[in-house]
Amino acid sequence: MINKNLYNTVALGGTFDHLHDGHKDFLKFAAEISKFIIIGVTDQQMTLRKKDSELIQPTHVRKQAVSNFCNQNDIKADIITIYDEFGPTLEKSRIQAIVCTNDTLAGANKINEVRDRLYLRNLPIHIHNLKKDKSGFGTISSQRIRAGEIDRKGNVYSSILYEDLELSEENRKFFSKKHGEIIDQPKDKNQNLRIVVGDSTLETFIQNKWQYDLGVFDGKRQRKEVQSDILEAINNPKIVSNRPGFIESSAVELLKAWRINRNFKNIFVEGEEDLTAVVAVLLMPLGTIIYYGQPNEGIVECVVNEDIKEEFFRALSNN
C-alpha cells in the first residue's frame, strides 16, 4: 500500500482539458503519496501544438475544473499556470518528487536532466498508468474527447454502432425532433467540419455555393423520389445501402473512413439517409456542424458537443 505521508509536497503538470476520469485518477494517485500537490496547468500558448487545439478549453476553465475536483475530494493543492514544461521544478523549493503518467515520463526525465546541470538533486519520479476506456483497448485522453471518440468517463461512442440497428418507434420519434436551431444560412464557424444531410438541404448548399465537407443524399424528399439536376450533377458519389428506420454498419463504416481520410465529398444512400445524421453526431469531432432539413420549418444547424453526443448515445443504448 502506498504511504500517504511519503512526501510533504509533489509536483505534476498537464493540460487538463475536458477534465475526465483519467485526470481524476491521476490527481488522486498524487494525493495518496503526498500531503500537498503543486499542479501546473499549461497556458493557452502551450496547447497550440496539440491536435484540435482550437477545441481546448481556456486556461481559466481548465484550472477551475481542477480546483473544483480537488476541493470536492479534500485534495490540498496549489493550482498554478505554467508557461513551459518545467514550471517551478527547476527552483530550489519544497518540491520533493514529480508525479507523471506513462506518456509524460520523458518530460519528467528531462526535468531531472536540467536539474543535474543546475547542480540540483534529482527528484524521484512516480508514474501513474493511463486509465483505460470502457472498451479496454484504448485509454482515456482529452485528445480523444475532442476528436469525438469517447466521453469523459471512457464510453466509446462507436461501440453502440457495431451492428445493424433497427430503431424503436420511441427512438424514431426522438431523432426526428429538431436537435439544433433553424437557420437561413450557415453562420461563420471558422474551420469547423460541415456535414449536410438530405436532398433539399444539400441542393440549397450547392445552389448558394455554401461551403461543406460532406454531403449525404438519397434521391428522395419526404420519402418520395424526386429528380434534381443539381444533385444528379454530383460526380462519383460514394454509394452505400441503409434501410429506412435502420442504422446499418456499412453506412457507419463509410462515415468512419471519411472521418479519417476525407477523400470523397458526397455519399448517395440507397434506402434512407436521415439517420446518417445520428451517426455523424456520434462519430465526428466536437465542433462539427451537421445541417439537415426539418419538415415545414427549414434547415437545422446542429453543433456537435458533449451534451448531444451523450443524448444520442444514451438513446441508442436504450434502443
Summary of the structure (lengths in Angstrom):
residues: 319
radius of gyration: 24.0
end to end distance: 43.3
largest distance: 78.0
contacts: 1000
relative contact order: 0.12
helix: 37%
strand: 24%
